[in-house]
Amino acid sequence: KAIPLMSLGERSLLHVHSALAYGEKGVKATRGKKYCSIPPGADLVFDMELVSINGGRIISRKTFDDFTGRLEAWAAKKLRRYDDDENFRKRRNKRVFTEIDIY
C-alpha cells in the first residue's frame, strides 16, 4: 500500500503492525541463521527508498528544474486561454471536486 504513494527518490520508514506481519506466531530462525528470528507480536519497520519505477531512473536536479519550468509555462498559457473563454469558466465553476482519502 505504501509504495504507490511514494515518489521516485523518496525515502520512507514503513511501519507494519504485527497483525499485518507475522502476528502471534512470529518466525523462528532456521538453523545457522540466528539473526532471522521475529518474535511473536513484533511490529516490522522497513527503511525504504524508491530508486526505480519500471526501470526508470532518478533524473538530475537541472533536468527536473528545466522540465518543471516548461510545464509551468505550458500550464500558465493554458490557464490564460481558458480564463479568457467565458463558456469554459462557467463550466469550470460548476464542477464539484471530490476529495478521496487513502487509508
Contacts in CASP RR format, 6 or more apart in sequence:
PFRMAT RR
TARGET T0000
AUTHOR 0000-0000-0000
METHOD contacts of the structure
MODEL  1
KAIPLMSLGERSLLHVHSALAYGEKGVKATRGKKYCSIPPGADLVFDMEL
VSINGGRIISRKTFDDFTGRLEAWAAKKLRRYDDDENFRKRRNKRVFTEI
DIY
2 12 0 8 1.000
2 14 0 8 1.000
2 48 0 8 1.000
3 48 0 8 1.000
3 50 0 8 1.000
5 102 0 8 1.000
6 12 0 8 1.000
6 48 0 8 1.000
6 50 0 8 1.000
7 50 0 8 1.000
8 50 0 8 1.000
8 51 0 8 1.000
8 52 0 8 1.000
8 53 0 8 1.000
8 56 0 8 1.000
8 58 0 8 1.000
9 49 0 8 1.000
9 50 0 8 1.000
9 51 0 8 1.000
9 58 0 8 1.000
10 49 0 8 1.000
10 50 0 8 1.000
11 47 0 8 1.000
11 48 0 8 1.000
11 49 0 8 1.000
11 50 0 8 1.000
12 47 0 8 1.000
12 48 0 8 1.000
12 49 0 8 1.000
13 45 0 8 1.000
13 46 0 8 1.000
13 47 0 8 1.000
13 48 0 8 1.000
14 45 0 8 1.000
14 46 0 8 1.000
14 47 0 8 1.000
14 48 0 8 1.000
15 43 0 8 1.000
15 44 0 8 1.000
15 45 0 8 1.000
16 43 0 8 1.000
16 44 0 8 1.000
16 45 0 8 1.000
16 46 0 8 1.000
17 43 0 8 1.000
18 24 0 8 1.000
18 40 0 8 1.000
18 41 0 8 1.000
18 42 0 8 1.000
18 43 0 8 1.000
18 44 0 8 1.000
21 38 0 8 1.000
21 41 0 8 1.000
21 42 0 8 1.000
21 43 0 8 1.000
21 44 0 8 1.000
22 38 0 8 1.000
22 40 0 8 1.000
22 41 0 8 1.000
22 42 0 8 1.000
22 44 0 8 1.000
23 40 0 8 1.000
23 41 0 8 1.000
23 42 0 8 1.000
24 40 0 8 1.000
24 41 0 8 1.000
25 40 0 8 1.000
26 38 0 8 1.000
26 39 0 8 1.000
26 40 0 8 1.000
26 41 0 8 1.000
26 42 0 8 1.000
27 36 0 8 1.000
27 37 0 8 1.000
27 38 0 8 1.000
28 37 0 8 1.000
29 35 0 8 1.000
29 36 0 8 1.000
29 37 0 8 1.000
30 36 0 8 1.000
38 44 0 8 1.000
51 58 0 8 1.000
59 67 0 8 1.000
82 88 0 8 1.000
82 89 0 8 1.000
82 92 0 8 1.000
83 89 0 8 1.000
END
